[in-house]
Every structure is written in structure tokens, then in C-alpha cells.
Amino acid sequence: MAKRKSRKAKAAPPPKKAPKLDTAFDCPFCNHRASVECSIDLKHLIAEASCGVCKESYSTAANALTEPVDVYSEWIDACESVNEGVDARRRRRSYADDDL
């Protein structure tokens, strides 16, 4: 009798690398591309995003998991929350101007 051939197990594929996150972003005020740099100071737990062109900046609290994209996202969210009612006021003003 012949001995049965054993099948070799396939090697597991290597895990996929996580995509790299951006570190330079577009400024929400002057719209320059890749002009916003984010710095994170874990010693003082402060994160700052600042534009190199128009010198606008935003600071927030940081923790060990904070990444530059998190700081930029918080800045964009803060800008949107401040501008939330502005569009409605502009629309009302333009409707009033149409009546003239």
C-alpha cells in the first residue's frame, strides 16, 4: 500500500498596510493647497494646525492617539459650526434686496 500524500497548508497572505494619512492640508480660509501643517505637543497635550500663507491657526487638546488629520478635521468642524447661521442670514438679505 502506498502512503497518502499530505497537502501543504497555504501560507497566509501578508496583512495589508494601512493607507498613509495626509500631514499637509488645504487652508479653509485662503484655500492654498497643502499650506496647513499640524503639530502635536504630547508633553503639554496641545495640538495646533496653522497655515503658512495666511497665518491662521487653530489649537485644541491632544491625547496619545491624536493624529494631524484629527486636528485638521476638528478645525474644519469648528469653522462649519461658526458659519452655520451665516448662510441663512445671507439668503434672507438677498431676498430682501430682490424686492427693491
C-alpha positions as CSV (number, residue, x, y, z in Angstrom):
1,M,0.0,0.0,0.0
2,A,1.1,3.5,-0.8
3,K,1.4,6.3,1.7
4,R,-1.1,9.2,1.3
5,K,0.4,12.5,0.2
6,S,-0.2,15.2,2.7
7,R,-1.2,18.6,1.4
8,K,0.9,21.6,2.4
9,A,-1.1,24.4,4.0
10,K,-1.0,27.6,2.0
11,A,0.9,30.4,3.6
12,A,-1.3,33.2,4.9
13,P,-1.1,36.4,2.8
14,P,0.8,39.2,4.4
15,P,-1.5,41.8,6.1
16,K,-2.3,44.9,4.0
17,K,-0.6,48.0,5.1
18,A,-2.8,50.8,6.4
19,P,-3.0,53.8,4.0
20,K,-0.8,56.7,4.9
21,L,-2.7,59.8,6.2
22,D,-2.0,63.3,4.9
23,T,0.1,65.6,7.0
24,A,-0.3,68.8,4.9
25,F,-3.8,70.1,4.2
26,D,-5.7,72.9,2.3
27,C,-6.4,76.1,4.3
28,P,-10.1,76.7,4.9
29,F,-9.5,80.5,4.8
30,C,-7.1,81.2,1.9
31,N,-7.6,77.9,0.0
32,H,-3.9,77.4,-0.6
33,R,-3.1,73.7,-1.2
34,A,-1.0,71.9,1.4
35,S,-0.3,75.0,3.4
36,V,-1.7,73.8,6.7
37,E,0.8,72.0,8.9
38,C,-0.2,70.3,12.2
39,S,2.0,70.0,15.2
40,I,1.2,67.9,18.3
41,D,2.9,68.5,21.6
42,L,2.2,65.5,23.8
43,K,4.2,66.9,26.7
44,H,1.7,69.8,27.1
45,L,-1.3,67.9,25.4
46,I,-1.8,70.6,22.8
47,A,-2.3,70.2,19.1
48,E,-2.1,73.1,16.6
49,A,-2.9,73.5,12.9
50,S,-1.6,76.6,11.2
51,C,-1.5,77.9,7.7
52,G,1.9,79.1,6.4
53,V,0.4,81.5,3.9
54,C,-2.3,83.5,5.8
55,K,-1.1,82.7,9.3
56,E,-4.5,81.5,10.6
57,S,-4.2,78.8,13.3
58,Y,-6.3,76.5,15.4
59,S,-5.4,74.9,18.8
60,T,-7.1,72.0,20.5
61,A,-6.5,69.5,23.2
62,A,-4.5,66.4,22.2
63,N,-4.0,62.9,23.5
64,A,-1.7,59.9,22.7
65,L,-4.0,58.9,19.8
66,T,-4.3,62.3,18.1
67,E,-3.1,62.4,14.5
68,P,-2.6,65.5,12.3
69,V,-5.8,64.6,10.3
70,D,-7.8,64.7,13.6
71,V,-6.6,68.2,14.4
72,Y,-7.4,69.4,10.9
73,S,-10.9,67.8,11.0
74,E,-11.6,69.5,14.3
75,W,-10.6,72.8,12.7
76,I,-13.0,72.3,9.8
77,D,-15.8,71.2,12.1
78,A,-15.3,74.4,14.2
79,C,-15.4,76.6,11.1
80,E,-18.6,74.9,9.9
81,S,-20.3,75.3,13.3
82,V,-19.4,79.0,13.4
83,N,-20.7,79.6,9.9
84,E,-23.8,77.6,10.4
85,G,-26.2,80.5,10.6
86,V,-24.3,82.8,8.2
87,D,-25.8,81.2,5.0
88,A,-29.4,81.7,6.2
89,R,-28.7,85.4,7.0
90,R,-27.2,85.9,3.6
91,R,-30.2,84.3,1.9
92,R,-32.6,86.5,3.8
93,R,-30.7,89.6,2.9
94,S,-30.6,88.7,-0.8
95,Y,-34.4,88.0,-0.8
96,A,-34.9,91.5,0.7
97,D,-32.7,93.1,-1.9
98,D,-34.7,91.4,-4.7
99,D,-37.9,93.3,-3.6
100,L,-36.2,96.7,-4.3
